[in-house]
Amino acid sequence: MDRYSFLRQLADSWVLLALTLVFIGVVLFVWRPGSRRLHRDAAESIFRNETRPAPEPTEAETGANRKEVE
């Protein structure tokens, strides 16, 4: 059996099975109980500062210790 035939047979059987199981696992992960709140939070995250602008980040948050130039 040459290499191409072996890899073709492997892809047609075991790799297809593995990818199917990965797909089913991803679907089950997304539709698991309790994930609705996390999905809603992620979907609405762009609207969090809609009524007022976000506060300026502090130096600790930005990681920069710059001196202000006057």
Biopython code that builds the backbone (N, CA, C, O; Angstrom):
import numpy as np
from Bio.PDB.StructureBuilder import StructureBuilder

atoms = [
    (1, "MET", "N", (0.846, -1.167, 0.000)),
    (1, "MET", "CA", (0.000, 0.000, 0.000)),
    (1, "MET", "C", (0.900, 1.242, 0.000)),
    (1, "MET", "O", (1.773, 1.389, 0.854)),
    (2, "ASP", "N", (0.678, 2.100, -0.940)),
    (2, "ASP", "CA", (1.501, 3.304, -1.001)),
    (2, "ASP", "C", (0.993, 4.358, -0.011)),
    (2, "ASP", "O", (-0.079, 4.214, 0.576)),
    (3, "ARG", "N", (1.765, 5.391, 0.154)),
    (3, "ARG", "CA", (1.463, 6.417, 1.150)),
    (3, "ARG", "C", (0.143, 7.130, 0.860)),
    (3, "ARG", "O", (-0.636, 7.382, 1.780)),
    (4, "TYR", "N", (-0.116, 7.458, -0.404)),
    (4, "TYR", "CA", (-1.336, 8.167, -0.757)),
    (4, "TYR", "C", (-2.573, 7.355, -0.389)),
    (4, "TYR", "O", (-3.513, 7.894, 0.195)),
    (5, "SER", "N", (-2.585, 6.084, -0.718)),
    (5, "SER", "CA", (-3.744, 5.242, -0.408)),
    (5, "SER", "C", (-3.961, 5.130, 1.097)),
    (5, "SER", "O", (-5.095, 5.157, 1.575)),
    (6, "PHE", "N", (-2.861, 5.004, 1.838)),
    (6, "PHE", "CA", (-2.975, 4.909, 3.285)),
    (6, "PHE", "C", (-3.562, 6.187, 3.875)),
    (6, "PHE", "O", (-4.481, 6.128, 4.692)),
    (7, "LEU", "N", (-3.034, 7.347, 3.464)),
    (7, "LEU", "CA", (-3.542, 8.614, 3.987)),
    (7, "LEU", "C", (-4.972, 8.871, 3.546)),
    (7, "LEU", "O", (-5.760, 9.434, 4.306)),
    (8, "ARG", "N", (-5.316, 8.470, 2.336)),
    (8, "ARG", "CA", (-6.684, 8.624, 1.851)),
    (8, "ARG", "C", (-7.652, 7.791, 2.689)),
    (8, "ARG", "O", (-8.726, 8.265, 3.061)),
    (9, "GLN", "N", (-7.271, 6.563, 2.978)),
    (9, "GLN", "CA", (-8.112, 5.691, 3.787)),
    (9, "GLN", "C", (-8.217, 6.228, 5.220)),
    (9, "GLN", "O", (-9.290, 6.190, 5.822)),
    (10, "LEU", "N", (-7.114, 6.721, 5.753)),
    (10, "LEU", "CA", (-7.121, 7.292, 7.094)),
    (10, "LEU", "C", (-8.033, 8.512, 7.162)),
    (10, "LEU", "O", (-8.802, 8.660, 8.112)),
    (11, "ALA", "N", (-7.952, 9.385, 6.163)),
    (11, "ALA", "CA", (-8.784, 10.587, 6.142)),
    (11, "ALA", "C", (-10.251, 10.237, 5.952)),
    (11, "ALA", "O", (-11.118, 10.905, 6.514)),
    (12, "ASP", "N", (-10.543, 9.212, 5.180)),
    (12, "ASP", "CA", (-11.927, 8.829, 4.937)),
    (12, "ASP", "C", (-12.568, 8.159, 6.142)),
    (12, "ASP", "O", (-13.795, 8.090, 6.220)),
    (13, "SER", "N", (-11.784, 7.670, 7.072)),
    (13, "SER", "CA", (-12.375, 6.948, 8.187)),
    (13, "SER", "C", (-12.132, 7.653, 9.523)),
    (13, "SER", "O", (-13.047, 8.265, 10.073)),
    (14, "TRP", "N", (-10.919, 7.573, 10.041)),
    (14, "TRP", "CA", (-10.658, 8.036, 11.393)),
    (14, "TRP", "C", (-10.644, 9.558, 11.519)),
    (14, "TRP", "O", (-11.142, 10.100, 12.505)),
    (15, "VAL", "N", (-10.090, 10.240, 10.550)),
    (15, "VAL", "CA", (-10.068, 11.703, 10.621)),
    (15, "VAL", "C", (-11.481, 12.261, 10.484)),
    (15, "VAL", "O", (-11.833, 13.235, 11.149)),
    (16, "LEU", "N", (-12.285, 11.650, 9.627)),
    (16, "LEU", "CA", (-13.679, 12.074, 9.509)),
    (16, "LEU", "C", (-14.417, 11.859, 10.820)),
    (16, "LEU", "O", (-15.197, 12.716, 11.235)),
    (17, "LEU", "N", (-14.189, 10.745, 11.469)),
    (17, "LEU", "CA", (-14.808, 10.475, 12.763)),
    (17, "LEU", "C", (-14.348, 11.483, 13.806)),
    (17, "LEU", "O", (-15.165, 11.981, 14.581)),
    (18, "ALA", "N", (-13.062, 11.790, 13.840)),
    (18, "ALA", "CA", (-12.528, 12.746, 14.812)),
    (18, "ALA", "C", (-13.116, 14.138, 14.593)),
    (18, "ALA", "O", (-13.494, 14.808, 15.554)),
    (19, "LEU", "N", (-13.195, 14.575, 13.351)),
    (19, "LEU", "CA", (-13.755, 15.905, 13.077)),
    (19, "LEU", "C", (-15.242, 15.969, 13.390)),
    (19, "LEU", "O", (-15.740, 17.005, 13.833)),
    (20, "THR", "N", (-15.951, 14.880, 13.164)),
    (20, "THR", "CA", (-17.367, 14.831, 13.526)),
    (20, "THR", "C", (-17.540, 14.945, 15.033)),
    (20, "THR", "O", (-18.426, 15.656, 15.507)),
    (21, "LEU", "N", (-16.704, 14.253, 15.782)),
    (21, "LEU", "CA", (-16.772, 14.340, 17.245)),
    (21, "LEU", "C", (-16.412, 15.735, 17.750)),
    (21, "LEU", "O", (-17.014, 16.221, 18.708)),
    (22, "VAL", "N", (-15.444, 16.377, 17.119)),
    (22, "VAL", "CA", (-15.096, 17.751, 17.490)),
    (22, "VAL", "C", (-16.267, 18.687, 17.212)),
    (22, "VAL", "O", (-16.574, 19.550, 18.035)),
    (23, "PHE", "N", (-16.917, 18.531, 16.075)),
    (23, "PHE", "CA", (-18.067, 19.368, 15.744)),
    (23, "PHE", "C", (-19.187, 19.180, 16.754)),
    (23, "PHE", "O", (-19.769, 20.158, 17.222)),
    (24, "ILE", "N", (-19.495, 17.937, 17.094)),
    (24, "ILE", "CA", (-20.550, 17.667, 18.070)),
    (24, "ILE", "C", (-20.164, 18.241, 19.430)),
    (24, "ILE", "O", (-21.018, 18.766, 20.144)),
    (25, "GLY", "N", (-18.888, 18.147, 19.795)),
    (25, "GLY", "CA", (-18.434, 18.717, 21.057)),
    (25, "GLY", "C", (-18.582, 20.226, 21.104)),
    (25, "GLY", "O", (-18.974, 20.778, 22.132)),
    (26, "VAL", "N", (-18.273, 20.902, 20.002)),
    (26, "VAL", "CA", (-18.425, 22.362, 19.954)),
    (26, "VAL", "C", (-19.899, 22.744, 20.064)),
    (26, "VAL", "O", (-20.241, 23.683, 20.783)),
    (27, "VAL", "N", (-20.761, 22.037, 19.370)),
    (27, "VAL", "CA", (-22.200, 22.331, 19.436)),
    (27, "VAL", "C", (-22.714, 22.123, 20.857)),
    (27, "VAL", "O", (-23.462, 22.956, 21.370)),
    (28, "LEU", "N", (-22.326, 21.032, 21.493)),
    (28, "LEU", "CA", (-22.757, 20.793, 22.874)),
    (28, "LEU", "C", (-22.192, 21.835, 23.831)),
    (28, "LEU", "O", (-22.864, 22.219, 24.788)),
    (29, "PHE", "N", (-20.974, 22.294, 23.589)),
    (29, "PHE", "CA", (-20.383, 23.326, 24.440)),
    (29, "PHE", "C", (-21.159, 24.638, 24.325)),
    (29, "PHE", "O", (-21.391, 25.313, 25.328)),
    (30, "VAL", "N", (-21.553, 24.990, 23.131)),
    (30, "VAL", "CA", (-22.287, 26.243, 22.932)),
    (30, "VAL", "C", (-23.679, 26.162, 23.539)),
    (30, "VAL", "O", (-24.151, 27.142, 24.115)),
    (31, "TRP", "N", (-24.337, 25.038, 23.426)),
    (31, "TRP", "CA", (-25.719, 24.888, 23.901)),
    (31, "TRP", "C", (-25.800, 24.299, 25.307)),
    (31, "TRP", "O", (-26.860, 23.815, 25.703)),
    (32, "ARG", "N", (-24.713, 24.328, 26.067)),
    (32, "ARG", "CA", (-24.748, 23.763, 27.408)),
    (32, "ARG", "C", (-25.616, 24.625, 28.324)),
    (32, "ARG", "O", (-25.780, 25.821, 28.083)),
    (33, "PRO", "N", (-26.171, 24.017, 29.375)),
    (33, "PRO", "CA", (-26.993, 24.793, 30.310)),
    (33, "PRO", "C", (-26.156, 25.863, 31.001)),
    (33, "PRO", "O", (-25.002, 25.626, 31.359)),
    (34, "GLY", "N", (-26.737, 27.022, 31.181)),
    (34, "GLY", "CA", (-26.050, 28.108, 31.865)),
    (34, "GLY", "C", (-25.222, 28.999, 30.974)),
    (34, "GLY", "O", (-24.653, 29.977, 31.459)),
    (35, "SER", "N", (-25.131, 28.706, 29.698)),
    (35, "SER", "CA", (-24.297, 29.534, 28.835)),
    (35, "SER", "C", (-25.058, 30.708, 28.230)),
    (35, "SER", "O", (-24.452, 31.579, 27.605)),
    (36, "ARG", "N", (-26.366, 30.744, 28.405)),
    (36, "ARG", "CA", (-27.166, 31.835, 27.828)),
    (36, "ARG", "C", (-26.717, 33.189, 28.374)),
    (36, "ARG", "O", (-26.624, 34.162, 27.624)),
    (37, "ARG", "N", (-26.440, 33.256, 29.675)),
    (37, "ARG", "CA", (-26.019, 34.524, 30.274)),
    (37, "ARG", "C", (-24.682, 34.979, 29.707)),
    (37, "ARG", "O", (-24.494, 36.169, 29.453)),
    (38, "LEU", "N", (-23.760, 34.061, 29.507)),
    (38, "LEU", "CA", (-22.456, 34.414, 28.947)),
    (38, "LEU", "C", (-22.575, 34.895, 27.498)),
    (38, "LEU", "O", (-21.909, 35.850, 27.100)),
    (39, "HIS", "N", (-23.417, 34.237, 26.722)),
    (39, "HIS", "CA", (-23.609, 34.652, 25.335)),
    (39, "HIS", "C", (-24.284, 36.024, 25.268)),
    (39, "HIS", "O", (-23.916, 36.857, 24.440)),
    (40, "ARG", "N", (-25.267, 36.257, 26.133)),
    (40, "ARG", "CA", (-25.947, 37.556, 26.146)),
    (40, "ARG", "C", (-24.967, 38.654, 26.568)),
    (40, "ARG", "O", (-24.981, 39.747, 26.001)),
    (41, "ASP", "N", (-24.123, 38.372, 27.551)),
    (41, "ASP", "CA", (-23.138, 39.353, 27.998)),
    (41, "ASP", "C", (-22.159, 39.692, 26.878)),
    (41, "ASP", "O", (-21.809, 40.857, 26.689)),
    (42, "ALA", "N", (-21.718, 38.686, 26.140)),
    (42, "ALA", "CA", (-20.793, 38.932, 25.030)),
    (42, "ALA", "C", (-21.472, 39.708, 23.908)),
    (42, "ALA", "O", (-20.850, 40.571, 23.288)),
    (43, "ALA", "N", (-22.728, 39.413, 23.645)),
    (43, "ALA", "CA", (-23.443, 40.100, 22.570)),
    (43, "ALA", "C", (-23.720, 41.557, 22.908)),
    (43, "ALA", "O", (-23.735, 42.407, 22.018)),
    (44, "GLU", "N", (-23.941, 41.857, 24.189)),
    (44, "GLU", "CA", (-24.285, 43.223, 24.585)),
    (44, "GLU", "C", (-23.073, 44.020, 25.055)),
    (44, "GLU", "O", (-23.232, 45.156, 25.502)),
    (45, "SER", "N", (-21.886, 43.470, 24.968)),
    (45, "SER", "CA", (-20.705, 44.152, 25.486)),
    (45, "SER", "C", (-20.390, 45.442, 24.730)),
    (45, "SER", "O", (-19.804, 46.360, 25.304)),
    (46, "ILE", "N", (-20.767, 45.529, 23.463)),
    (46, "ILE", "CA", (-20.455, 46.751, 22.706)),
    (46, "ILE", "C", (-21.366, 47.907, 23.096)),
    (46, "ILE", "O", (-21.094, 49.051, 22.731)),
    (47, "PHE", "N", (-22.446, 47.631, 23.834)),
    (47, "PHE", "CA", (-23.383, 48.677, 24.222)),
    (47, "PHE", "C", (-23.216, 49.106, 25.678)),
    (47, "PHE", "O", (-24.049, 49.861, 26.181)),
    (48, "ARG", "N", (-22.186, 48.660, 26.365)),
    (48, "ARG", "CA", (-22.039, 48.943, 27.797)),
    (48, "ARG", "C", (-21.881, 50.426, 28.085)),
    (48, "ARG", "O", (-22.426, 50.909, 29.077)),
    (49, "ASN", "N", (-21.170, 51.152, 27.270)),
    (49, "ASN", "CA", (-20.912, 52.571, 27.518)),
    (49, "ASN", "C", (-21.676, 53.441, 26.529)),
    (49, "ASN", "O", (-21.157, 54.442, 26.036)),
    (50, "GLU", "N", (-22.903, 53.051, 26.248)),
    (50, "GLU", "CA", (-23.675, 53.775, 25.244)),
    (50, "GLU", "C", (-24.136, 55.142, 25.750)),
    (50, "GLU", "O", (-24.183, 56.090, 24.966)),
    (51, "THR", "N", (-24.478, 55.274, 27.032)),
    (51, "THR", "CA", (-25.006, 56.538, 27.544)),
    (51, "THR", "C", (-23.915, 57.527, 27.914)),
    (51, "THR", "O", (-24.145, 58.736, 27.887)),
    (52, "ARG", "N", (-22.736, 57.037, 28.258)),
    (52, "ARG", "CA", (-21.619, 57.927, 28.597)),
    (52, "ARG", "C", (-20.329, 57.263, 28.144)),
    (52, "ARG", "O", (-20.267, 56.038, 28.045)),
    (53, "PRO", "N", (-19.314, 58.044, 27.870)),
    (53, "PRO", "CA", (-18.054, 57.436, 27.404)),
    (53, "PRO", "C", (-17.391, 56.607, 28.495)),
    (53, "PRO", "O", (-17.635, 56.790, 29.687)),
    (54, "ALA", "N", (-16.575, 55.720, 28.057)),
    (54, "ALA", "CA", (-15.834, 54.885, 28.995)),
    (54, "ALA", "C", (-14.816, 55.746, 29.735)),
    (54, "ALA", "O", (-14.301, 56.712, 29.172)),
    (55, "PRO", "N", (-14.523, 55.409, 30.985)),
    (55, "PRO", "CA", (-13.521, 56.200, 31.716)),
    (55, "PRO", "C", (-12.136, 55.995, 31.131)),
    (55, "PRO", "O", (-11.842, 54.962, 30.530)),
    (56, "GLU", "N", (-11.297, 56.991, 31.315)),
    (56, "GLU", "CA", (-9.923, 56.907, 30.843)),
    (56, "GLU", "C", (-9.191, 55.831, 31.636)),
    (56, "GLU", "O", (-9.368, 55.739, 32.850)),
    (57, "PRO", "N", (-8.380, 55.023, 30.981)),
    (57, "PRO", "CA", (-7.644, 53.988, 31.724)),
    (57, "PRO", "C", (-6.576, 54.616, 32.607)),
    (57, "PRO", "O", (-5.964, 55.622, 32.249)),
    (58, "THR", "N", (-6.366, 54.008, 33.760)),
    (58, "THR", "CA", (-5.341, 54.507, 34.671)),
    (58, "THR", "C", (-3.983, 54.000, 34.211)),
    (58, "THR", "O", (-3.888, 53.163, 33.313)),
    (59, "GLU", "N", (-2.928, 54.521, 34.842)),
    (59, "GLU", "CA", (-1.575, 54.095, 34.473)),
    (59, "GLU", "C", (-1.365, 52.617, 34.777)),
    (59, "GLU", "O", (-0.649, 51.922, 34.056)),
    (60, "ALA", "N", (-1.991, 52.145, 35.842)),
    (60, "ALA", "CA", (-1.840, 50.736, 36.197)),
    (60, "ALA", "C", (-2.487, 49.840, 35.142)),
    (60, "ALA", "O", (-1.986, 48.752, 34.857)),
    (61, "GLU", "N", (-3.589, 50.292, 34.570)),
    (61, "GLU", "CA", (-4.273, 49.493, 33.551)),
    (61, "GLU", "C", (-3.532, 49.499, 32.219)),
    (61, "GLU", "O", (-3.505, 48.485, 31.521)),
    (62, "THR", "N", (-2.933, 50.627, 31.863)),
    (62, "THR", "CA", (-2.233, 50.693, 30.583)),
    (62, "THR", "C", (-0.836, 50.123, 30.674)),
    (62, "THR", "O", (-0.266, 49.725, 29.659)),
    (63, "GLY", "N", (-0.271, 50.075, 31.870)),
    (63, "GLY", "CA", (1.074, 49.547, 32.033)),
    (63, "GLY", "C", (2.156, 50.540, 31.646)),
    (63, "GLY", "O", (3.333, 50.185, 31.599)),
    (64, "ALA", "N", (1.776, 51.768, 31.373)),
    (64, "ALA", "CA", (2.759, 52.778, 30.969)),
    (64, "ALA", "C", (3.015, 53.720, 32.129)),
    (64, "ALA", "O", (2.080, 54.174, 32.788)),
    (65, "ASN", "N", (4.244, 54.002, 32.370)),
    (65, "ASN", "CA", (4.620, 54.959, 33.406)),
    (65, "ASN", "C", (5.242, 56.178, 32.735)),
    (65, "ASN", "O", (6.427, 56.465, 32.899)),
    (66, "ARG", "N", (4.428, 56.869, 31.992)),
    (66, "ARG", "CA", (4.914, 58.051, 31.263)),
    (66, "ARG", "C", (4.767, 59.293, 32.122)),
    (66, "ARG", "O", (3.811, 59.420, 32.888)),
    (67, "LYS", "N", (5.711, 60.203, 31.994)),
    (67, "LYS", "CA", (5.602, 61.495, 32.652)),
    (67, "LYS", "C", (4.869, 62.423, 31.710)),
    (67, "LYS", "O", (5.131, 62.457, 30.508)),
    (68, "GLU", "N", (3.943, 63.179, 32.283)),
    (68, "GLU", "CA", (3.208, 64.123, 31.465)),
    (68, "GLU", "C", (4.087, 65.299, 31.088)),
    (68, "GLU", "O", (4.821, 65.831, 31.921)),
    (69, "VAL", "N", (4.011, 65.696, 29.848)),
    (69, "VAL", "CA", (4.786, 66.825, 29.355)),
    (69, "VAL", "C", (3.910, 68.070, 29.452)),
    (69, "VAL", "O", (2.792, 68.101, 28.938)),
    (70, "GLU", "N", (4.429, 69.084, 30.112)),
    (70, "GLU", "CA", (3.636, 70.307, 30.268)),
    (70, "GLU", "C", (4.037, 71.359, 29.273)),
    (70, "GLU", "O", (3.469, 72.451, 29.267)),
]
sb = StructureBuilder()
sb.init_structure("model")
sb.init_model(0)
sb.init_chain("A")
sb.init_seg("    ")
for serial, (resi, resn, name, xyz) in enumerate(atoms, 1):
    if name == "N":
        sb.init_residue(resn, " ", resi, " ")
    sb.init_atom(name, np.array(xyz, "f"), 0.0, 1.0, " ", f" {name:<3s}", serial, name[0])
structure = sb.get_structure()
